[in-house]
Amino acid sequence: MDEAAPQAAGEGSGEPRVTFRRQLFDLRQSWGSAYAIVAGDEPGTAWAARRDGLGDAIQGTPAELTEKIAADYHRQPVPREVAP
């Protein structure tokens, strides 16, 4: 009897993509008014840049960006006005 080997979590199941997309969504919900946040070229990474144009863009996983953005915002808050 030929049985397919069980797939490891995420392999071909789309699970990591869903998780990443949800994390990116949550990051944008929390910080999107102050930071432009886009998916990165490397799987599971994203970029963020302050909407006021100060500082450099930062890269990392959504969890890393959450920490980096919070630290950056704590050092110098970004105005949360609606962009034109």
PyMOL commands that set and color helices and strands:
alter all, ss='L'
color gray80, all
select helices_A, chain A and resi 15-31+62-75
alter helices_A, ss='H'
color red, helices_A
select strands_A, chain A and resi 35-39+46-50+58-60
alter strands_A, ss='S'
color yellow, strands_A
deselect
rebuild
show_as cartoon
